[in-house]
Amino acid sequence: MAQSFSFRHYEVEDNLSYNSVMCSMQDKKGFMWFGTKDGLNRFDGYSFKVFRKIENNPKSLGNNTVFAVCEGDEHTIWVGTYSGIYQYNTITEQFSVLPDTKEHFIRTIKIDDEGKVWFIKDYTLHIYNTKTQKTEKLDTGKERIDVTSFILNKQQVWLATTDGNLWEYNMLSKSLKKYNMFEKSAPAISHWIDKIYDTQQNAILIGTSSQGVKLFNTKTKTYEDILTYNSNKTTIYVRDFMHRTEDEYWIATESGLYVYYLQSRKYINLKHEYSNPYSISDNALYTLSKDREGGIWIGTYFGGINYVPTQHVAFEKYFNQGANNSITGNAVREICEDKFGNLWIGTEDNGLNRLNLKTRQFTHFKPDGKPNSLSHSNIHGLLTVGDKLWVGAFESGLDILDIPSGKVVKHFVAGNGPRSLKSNFVETLYRTKSNMILVATSNGLFRFHEKHKILRLFAIELPTGILLQSPKTKKGIFGQALRARDYAV
């Protein structure tokens, strides 16, 4: 069940208007829309266009605190703010306020199959008829219902309230049925329901402020508590739901993201990790949206927008996390595997790493001035030869490391003799199919003679230059890429 998620972040540094993102959606043209505490943002995949209130301009957005955004007909975006609903015309790029909503808090907006606009105004549900241009309040008779969230389902409307009830409203008979979502649960400090979500499987997910997630069965009219506490036994505050794939649901909470599997009741909790630049940017999550390609957009309160693309192939990332069990260095130059089940990673900025592929534990090797340590932290070549690891370094020659002991047992440096390297800058190491070991340096190619344990200049003298790679041709000849120009020998 474990999954690896890498989040891409968009914040004010990327021209997002504000890092508190309250709502989100994708329109038919593919634009992503984000409502923040300081303006409405339209994102085209490259840049943000920001809409704000402009003084003395009645055609601008009337309030900058945006809580709801929803697409209407082909040319209309409905925007719910702290002070009214505004209709945005995508052709003229102008806003107009919806009558009777100005100076009222708008919590949610949805469009039904007839094009009518449903919205919560000051905790009451209203319907705006775009044809007659008239607004009416949902007729709940004598019942006072303070609505926080709702679901439209043909002739049926489900209403969630501030006092912990789920109401079933029949549009034809205008009848109401009430279901208490806390009566069979432990005592709670609040009965606030923040969000309800239709699973399309005869069940409604109910997000609360003090008892996490509840699941209501629309056939049996019963509920169960399915996710109540965080790992530290604090209660979960739920802000939003989204169905990702099959049985997988994403839950935005004040304590990170929960990836929940409805059938098994299993889940994982993803939180911000301070040493992980790919983790979610903040734990207070407010909105979830899935785009047409399956990518997920998450709006947070302090960390802007997080994006997770559709994962066709899952990659696990290894990067420098400081004191944690992680790789050292950021500039990975060389990778090779030994016969003991280890992966060796050479970096150009912080030494050598050994990863045990079974335990996933890292061991670090750095120069410390002792005789058996590496000669340099800038690694440019790695090659395993039996139980030895050959390590080529920047301007420090060649180290031979004994893998079982982890100690350097031999060191080659440049010299004037015929059996010496002519440069201490080892660029790469190569072993042919015939087990010939070649050492490429900034001043020629050298061959290792196993019998005498010496290095000699390769049989054909090479011009001075940096050898970057030694690919073997079909004729068994080595081609060399040199700094000044290309040669073949």
C-alpha positions as CSV (number, residue, x, y, z in Angstrom):
1,M,0.0,0.0,0.0
2,A,3.0,2.3,0.5
3,Q,3.4,4.9,-2.1
4,S,6.0,7.6,-2.8
5,F,4.6,11.0,-3.6
6,S,6.6,14.0,-4.9
7,F,4.9,17.3,-4.6
8,R,5.6,20.3,-6.8
9,H,5.0,23.6,-5.0
10,Y,3.6,26.9,-6.2
11,E,3.8,29.9,-3.8
12,V,3.9,33.7,-3.8
13,E,7.5,33.4,-5.2
14,D,5.9,31.9,-8.3
15,N,3.5,34.8,-8.5
16,L,0.6,33.1,-6.7
17,S,-1.3,36.0,-5.1
18,Y,-1.3,34.6,-1.6
19,N,-0.2,31.4,0.1
20,S,-3.6,30.7,1.8
21,V,-5.6,28.8,-0.9
22,M,-9.2,28.2,0.0
23,C,-10.8,26.6,-3.1
24,S,-9.8,25.3,-6.5
25,M,-11.1,23.8,-9.8
26,Q,-10.3,23.2,-13.5
27,D,-12.5,24.7,-16.2
28,K,-13.4,23.2,-19.6
29,K,-10.5,25.0,-21.3
30,G,-8.0,23.5,-18.9
31,F,-7.2,26.5,-16.8
32,M,-6.8,25.9,-13.1
33,W,-8.5,28.4,-10.8
34,F,-7.5,29.1,-7.2
35,G,-9.3,31.3,-4.7
36,T,-7.1,32.7,-2.0
37,K,-7.3,35.2,0.9
38,D,-6.0,37.8,-1.4
39,G,-7.4,37.4,-4.9
40,L,-8.5,34.9,-7.5
41,N,-5.8,33.1,-9.6
42,R,-6.0,31.5,-13.0
43,F,-3.1,29.2,-13.9
44,D,-2.3,28.1,-17.4
45,G,0.5,25.7,-16.5
46,Y,3.2,28.3,-16.8
47,S,2.0,31.5,-15.1
48,F,-0.7,33.0,-12.8
49,K,-3.1,35.7,-13.8
50,V,-4.4,37.4,-10.7
51,F,-7.8,39.1,-10.3
52,R,-8.3,41.5,-7.4
53,K,-10.6,44.3,-6.3
54,I,-9.8,47.5,-8.1
55,E,-11.0,50.7,-6.3
56,N,-13.6,52.6,-8.3
57,N,-13.9,49.8,-10.9
58,P,-17.4,48.1,-10.6
59,K,-16.3,45.6,-13.2
60,S,-13.5,44.1,-11.1
61,L,-13.8,41.4,-8.4
62,G,-15.6,43.0,-5.5
63,N,-13.8,41.2,-2.6
64,N,-10.4,39.6,-2.5
65,T,-11.1,36.8,0.0
66,V,-12.3,33.9,-2.3
67,F,-14.0,30.8,-0.7
68,A,-15.6,29.2,-3.7
69,V,-15.1,29.0,-7.5
70,C,-17.3,27.1,-10.0
71,E,-17.7,27.0,-13.7
72,G,-21.1,27.8,-15.2
73,D,-21.8,28.0,-18.9
74,E,-19.2,28.2,-21.6
75,H,-18.2,31.8,-20.7
76,T,-18.9,32.1,-17.0
77,I,-16.9,31.5,-13.8
78,W,-18.8,31.9,-10.5
79,V,-16.8,33.3,-7.7
80,G,-17.9,33.2,-4.0
81,T,-16.2,35.7,-1.7
82,Y,-16.4,37.0,1.8
83,S,-18.7,39.7,0.4
84,G,-20.9,38.3,-2.3
85,I,-21.0,36.2,-5.5
86,Y,-19.3,37.6,-8.6
87,Q,-20.0,36.4,-12.2
88,Y,-16.8,36.5,-14.3
89,N,-17.2,36.7,-18.1
90,T,-14.3,34.9,-19.7
91,I,-14.6,36.9,-22.9
92,T,-14.9,40.4,-21.6
93,E,-12.8,39.5,-18.5
94,Q,-15.2,41.6,-16.3
95,F,-17.0,40.8,-13.1
96,S,-20.6,41.5,-12.1
97,V,-22.1,41.0,-8.7
98,L,-25.1,38.6,-8.2
99,P,-28.1,40.5,-6.8
100,D,-28.9,39.9,-3.2
101,T,-25.5,38.5,-2.3
102,K,-23.4,41.6,-1.9
103,E,-22.0,42.0,1.7
104,H,-22.9,38.3,2.4
105,F,-20.4,35.5,3.1
106,I,-20.5,32.8,0.4
107,R,-19.2,29.5,1.5
108,T,-19.9,27.1,-1.5
109,I,-21.2,27.3,-5.1
110,K,-22.4,24.4,-7.3
111,I,-24.2,24.2,-10.7
112,D,-27.0,21.7,-11.3
113,D,-27.9,19.9,-14.5
114,E,-30.3,22.8,-15.5
115,G,-27.6,25.4,-15.1
116,K,-29.0,26.7,-11.8
117,V,-26.6,28.1,-9.3
118,W,-26.8,26.7,-5.8
119,F,-24.9,28.5,-3.1
120,I,-24.6,28.8,0.7
121,K,-25.1,32.4,1.8
122,D,-24.6,33.0,5.5
123,Y,-25.3,29.3,6.2
124,T,-28.6,29.2,4.2
125,L,-28.9,27.4,0.9
126,H,-30.1,29.5,-2.1
127,I,-30.8,28.8,-5.8
128,Y,-30.2,31.3,-8.6
129,N,-32.1,30.7,-11.8
130,T,-29.9,31.9,-14.6
131,K,-32.8,32.1,-17.0
132,T,-35.3,34.1,-14.9
133,Q,-32.4,35.8,-13.0
134,K,-34.2,35.2,-9.7
135,T,-32.9,33.9,-6.4
136,E,-34.9,31.8,-4.0
137,K,-34.1,30.3,-0.6
138,L,-34.4,26.5,-0.2
139,D,-37.8,25.9,1.4
140,T,-37.1,24.0,4.6
141,G,-40.4,24.9,6.3
142,K,-40.2,25.6,9.9
143,E,-36.8,24.0,10.3
144,R,-33.9,26.3,10.9
145,I,-31.0,24.6,9.1
146,D,-27.5,26.3,9.2
147,V,-25.9,24.7,6.2
148,T,-22.1,24.1,5.9
149,S,-22.0,21.8,2.9
150,F,-24.4,20.1,0.5
151,I,-24.7,17.4,-2.2
152,L,-27.0,17.7,-5.3
153,N,-28.4,14.3,-6.3
154,K,-31.2,14.7,-8.9
155,Q,-34.4,15.2,-6.9
156,Q,-32.6,14.9,-3.7
157,V,-30.4,17.2,-1.7
158,W,-28.2,16.3,1.2
159,L,-27.4,19.0,3.7
160,A,-24.8,19.1,6.4
161,T,-25.1,21.5,9.3
162,T,-23.2,23.3,12.1
163,D,-24.9,21.2,14.8
164,G,-23.8,17.8,13.5
165,N,-26.9,16.7,11.5
166,L,-27.2,15.3,8.0
167,W,-30.5,16.3,6.4
168,E,-32.2,14.5,3.4
169,Y,-34.3,16.9,1.4
170,N,-36.8,15.7,-1.2
171,M,-37.1,18.3,-4.0
172,L,-40.6,17.1,-5.1
173,S,-42.3,16.7,-1.7
174,K,-40.1,19.3,0.0
175,S,-39.9,16.9,2.9
176,L,-37.0,16.7,5.3
177,K,-35.4,13.8,7.3
178,K,-32.7,14.4,9.9
179,Y,-29.9,12.0,10.9
180,N,-27.6,12.8,13.8
181,M,-24.0,12.1,13.0
182,F,-22.8,12.2,16.6
183,E,-25.4,10.3,18.6
184,K,-23.6,7.0,18.6
185,S,-20.1,8.4,18.9
186,A,-18.0,9.5,21.9
187,P,-18.7,13.0,23.3
188,A,-17.2,15.7,21.0
189,I,-16.2,19.3,21.8
190,S,-17.9,20.3,18.5
191,H,-20.5,18.9,16.2
192,W,-19.5,21.0,13.3
193,I,-19.6,19.2,9.9
194,D,-17.3,21.0,7.4
195,K,-17.7,18.9,4.3
196,I,-19.8,16.1,2.8
197,Y,-18.9,14.1,-0.3
198,D,-20.9,11.6,-2.4
199,T,-18.9,8.4,-3.1
200,Q,-21.4,7.3,-5.7
201,Q,-21.5,4.0,-3.9
202,N,-24.6,4.5,-1.7
203,A,-22.4,6.2,0.8
204,I,-21.5,9.8,1.9
205,L,-18.2,10.8,3.4
206,I,-18.7,13.3,6.3
207,G,-15.8,15.5,7.4
208,T,-16.1,17.0,10.8
209,S,-14.1,19.4,12.9
210,S,-13.6,17.2,15.9
211,Q,-14.2,13.6,15.0
212,G,-12.5,13.2,11.7
213,V,-14.3,11.2,9.0
214,K,-17.6,9.4,9.2
215,L,-19.3,7.2,6.6
216,F,-23.0,7.4,6.1
217,N,-24.9,4.6,4.3
218,T,-27.7,6.1,2.3
219,K,-29.5,2.8,2.1
220,T,-29.5,1.8,5.8
221,K,-29.4,5.4,7.0
222,T,-26.7,4.5,9.5
223,Y,-23.2,5.9,10.0
224,E,-19.8,4.7,11.3
225,D,-16.7,6.5,12.5
226,I,-13.9,5.4,10.1
227,L,-11.0,7.8,10.8
228,T,-11.1,9.8,14.0
229,Y,-7.6,10.3,15.5
230,N,-4.2,11.3,14.3
231,S,-1.2,9.1,15.3
232,N,-0.7,11.3,18.3
233,K,-4.3,10.7,19.4
234,T,-5.4,14.3,18.6
235,T,-8.7,14.6,16.7
236,I,-8.8,15.1,12.9
237,Y,-10.3,18.3,11.4
238,V,-11.4,17.5,7.8
239,R,-11.6,20.2,5.1
240,D,-12.2,18.4,1.8
241,F,-12.5,15.1,0.0
242,M,-11.6,13.8,-3.4
243,H,-11.9,10.5,-5.2
244,R,-8.6,9.6,-6.9
245,T,-8.9,6.1,-8.4
246,E,-11.0,3.1,-7.7
247,D,-11.2,2.7,-3.9
248,E,-8.7,5.5,-3.1
249,Y,-9.9,8.7,-1.6
250,W,-7.8,11.7,-0.6
251,I,-8.7,13.7,2.5
252,A,-7.5,17.2,3.2
253,T,-7.2,17.8,7.0
254,E,-5.5,20.2,9.4
255,S,-3.0,17.5,10.1
256,G,-1.8,16.7,6.6
257,L,-3.1,14.6,3.7
258,Y,-4.8,11.2,4.3
259,V,-4.8,8.7,1.5
260,Y,-7.7,6.4,2.5
261,Y,-8.8,3.1,1.0
262,L,-12.5,2.7,1.7
263,Q,-12.9,-1.1,1.5
264,S,-9.9,-2.1,3.6
265,R,-10.1,0.9,5.9
266,K,-6.3,1.3,5.5
267,Y,-4.7,4.7,5.0
268,I,-1.4,6.6,5.0
269,N,-0.9,10.1,6.4
270,L,1.4,12.4,4.5
271,K,2.8,15.4,6.3
272,H,5.3,18.2,5.8
273,E,8.9,17.1,6.3
274,Y,11.2,20.0,7.0
275,S,14.2,18.2,5.4
276,N,12.4,17.0,2.4
277,P,11.8,19.5,-0.4
278,Y,9.5,17.1,-2.2
279,S,7.1,16.7,0.7
280,I,3.8,18.5,1.0
281,S,4.5,22.2,1.8
282,D,2.1,22.6,4.7
283,N,-0.1,20.4,7.0
284,A,-3.2,22.6,7.0
285,L,-5.0,21.6,3.8
286,Y,-8.2,23.3,2.5
287,T,-9.0,22.2,-1.0
288,L,-8.5,19.2,-3.4
289,S,-9.0,19.1,-7.1
290,K,-8.2,16.6,-9.8
291,D,-7.5,17.8,-13.3
292,R,-8.4,16.1,-16.6
293,E,-5.0,14.3,-16.7
294,G,-5.4,12.9,-13.2
295,G,-3.1,15.3,-11.6
296,I,-4.0,16.4,-8.0
297,W,-4.0,20.0,-6.9
298,I,-3.9,20.7,-3.1
299,G,-4.5,24.2,-1.6
300,T,-2.9,24.8,1.8
301,Y,-3.3,27.6,4.4
302,F,0.4,28.5,4.7
303,G,2.2,26.7,1.9
304,G,0.4,27.7,-1.3
305,I,-0.4,25.0,-3.9
306,N,0.9,21.5,-4.1
307,Y,0.7,19.5,-7.3
308,V,1.1,15.7,-7.8
309,P,1.1,14.6,-11.4
310,T,-0.4,11.2,-12.6
311,Q,2.2,8.6,-11.6
312,H,2.6,6.2,-14.5
313,V,5.9,4.9,-12.9
314,A,6.7,5.5,-9.3
315,F,10.3,6.6,-8.5
316,E,11.7,6.6,-5.1
317,K,13.9,9.7,-4.4
318,Y,17.2,9.7,-2.5
319,F,18.5,13.1,-1.5
320,N,20.5,14.8,1.2
321,Q,18.4,15.1,4.3
322,G,21.0,16.2,6.7
323,A,21.1,14.1,9.9
324,N,18.6,11.5,8.6
325,N,19.6,8.2,7.0
326,S,20.2,9.7,3.5
327,I,22.7,10.3,0.8
328,T,25.3,13.0,1.3
329,G,25.9,15.5,-1.4
330,N,23.7,16.8,-4.2
331,A,25.8,16.3,-7.3
332,V,25.7,12.6,-8.0
333,R,28.4,11.6,-10.5
334,E,28.8,7.8,-10.4
335,I,26.7,4.8,-9.4
336,C,27.8,1.2,-9.4
337,E,26.7,-2.1,-7.6
338,D,29.0,-4.6,-5.9
339,K,28.6,-8.3,-5.4
340,F,27.7,-7.8,-1.7
341,G,24.3,-6.2,-2.5
342,N,25.5,-2.6,-2.1
343,L,25.0,0.4,-4.3
344,W,27.9,2.8,-4.3
345,I,27.1,6.5,-5.1
346,G,29.9,8.9,-5.8
347,T,29.2,12.6,-5.5
348,E,31.2,15.6,-6.7
349,D,30.4,17.7,-3.6
350,N,30.3,15.4,-0.5
351,G,32.1,12.1,-0.9
352,L,31.1,8.5,-1.3
353,N,27.9,6.7,-0.2
354,R,27.2,3.0,0.3
355,L,23.5,2.0,0.2
356,N,22.6,-1.5,1.5
357,L,19.8,-2.5,-0.9
358,K,18.2,-4.8,1.7
359,T,18.3,-2.6,4.8
360,R,18.1,0.7,2.9
361,Q,20.8,2.0,5.2
362,F,23.5,4.5,4.1
363,T,27.1,4.5,5.1
364,H,29.2,7.5,4.2
365,F,32.9,7.7,3.3
366,K,34.7,11.0,3.3
367,P,38.4,12.0,3.5
368,D,39.6,12.6,7.1
369,G,43.4,12.8,6.6
370,K,44.0,9.2,7.8
371,P,46.0,6.7,5.7
372,N,43.0,4.5,5.0
373,S,40.5,7.2,4.1
374,L,39.5,8.6,0.7
375,S,41.8,11.1,-0.9
376,H,39.1,13.5,-1.9
377,S,35.3,14.2,-1.6
378,N,34.9,15.0,-5.3
379,I,34.3,11.6,-6.9
380,H,34.6,11.2,-10.7
381,G,34.9,7.5,-11.3
382,L,33.7,4.2,-9.6
383,L,34.3,0.6,-10.6
384,T,34.0,-2.7,-8.6
385,V,36.7,-5.3,-9.1
386,G,36.0,-8.4,-7.0
387,D,35.9,-7.2,-3.4
388,K,37.6,-3.9,-4.2
389,L,36.1,-0.6,-5.2
390,W,38.1,1.7,-7.5
391,V,37.5,5.3,-6.7
392,G,38.7,8.0,-9.1
393,A,38.9,11.5,-7.6
394,F,39.3,15.1,-8.7
395,E,43.0,16.0,-8.8
396,S,43.8,13.4,-6.1
397,G,44.5,10.3,-8.1
398,L,43.0,6.8,-7.7
399,D,41.9,5.0,-4.5
400,I,41.5,1.3,-4.1
401,L,38.9,0.6,-1.3
402,D,38.5,-2.8,0.3
403,I,34.7,-3.3,0.4
404,P,34.5,-5.6,3.4
405,S,36.6,-3.4,5.7
406,G,35.6,-0.1,4.1
407,K,39.3,1.0,4.1
408,V,41.5,2.3,1.3
409,V,44.3,-0.2,0.8
410,K,46.1,1.4,-2.1
411,H,46.5,4.8,-3.7
412,F,47.8,5.8,-7.2
413,V,49.0,9.3,-7.9
414,A,50.7,11.0,-10.8
415,G,54.4,10.8,-11.2
416,N,57.2,11.0,-13.8
417,G,57.9,7.2,-14.0
418,P,56.6,4.9,-16.7
419,R,54.3,3.2,-14.3
420,S,52.7,6.3,-13.0
421,L,49.6,8.3,-13.9
422,K,50.3,11.5,-15.8
423,S,47.4,13.3,-14.2
424,N,45.7,13.1,-10.8
425,F,42.4,14.1,-12.4
426,V,40.6,10.7,-12.9
427,E,37.6,11.3,-15.1
428,T,36.1,7.8,-15.4
429,L,36.9,4.0,-15.0
430,Y,36.0,1.3,-17.5
431,R,36.2,-2.5,-17.6
432,T,36.0,-4.2,-21.0
433,K,34.4,-7.6,-21.7
434,S,37.8,-9.1,-21.7
435,N,38.3,-7.7,-18.2
436,M,40.8,-5.0,-19.2
437,I,40.6,-2.1,-16.7
438,L,41.1,1.3,-18.1
439,V,41.6,4.6,-16.2
440,A,40.7,7.7,-18.1
441,T,42.4,10.9,-16.9
442,S,42.7,14.5,-18.0
443,N,46.0,13.5,-19.6
444,G,45.6,10.2,-21.3
445,L,44.2,6.7,-20.9
446,F,45.9,4.1,-18.7
447,R,45.6,0.4,-18.5
448,F,45.9,-1.6,-15.3
449,H,48.1,-4.7,-15.4
450,E,46.7,-7.2,-13.0
451,K,49.8,-9.4,-12.8
452,H,52.2,-6.6,-11.8
453,K,49.5,-4.4,-10.1
454,I,50.7,-1.3,-12.1
455,L,49.2,1.3,-14.4
456,R,50.7,2.0,-17.7
457,L,49.9,4.4,-20.5
458,F,47.6,2.7,-23.0
459,A,49.4,1.1,-26.0
460,I,48.4,3.9,-28.4
461,E,49.5,7.3,-27.2
462,L,46.7,9.8,-26.8
463,P,46.7,13.6,-27.3
464,T,46.3,15.7,-24.1
465,G,42.7,16.3,-23.2
466,I,39.9,15.1,-21.0
467,L,38.5,11.7,-21.7
468,L,34.8,11.7,-20.9
469,Q,33.7,8.3,-22.0
470,S,35.2,5.1,-23.6
471,P,32.5,3.4,-25.6
472,K,33.6,0.3,-27.5
473,T,32.9,0.2,-31.2
474,K,31.7,-2.8,-33.2
475,K,35.4,-3.4,-34.2
476,G,36.6,-3.4,-30.6
477,I,38.2,0.1,-31.0
478,F,37.7,2.7,-28.3
479,G,36.3,6.1,-29.2
480,Q,37.3,9.0,-27.0
481,A,35.7,12.3,-26.5
482,L,38.3,14.9,-25.7
483,R,38.0,18.5,-24.6
484,A,39.8,20.0,-27.6
485,R,38.4,17.8,-30.4
486,D,37.3,14.2,-31.1
487,Y,39.9,11.5,-31.8
488,A,39.5,7.8,-32.6
489,V,42.2,5.2,-31.8
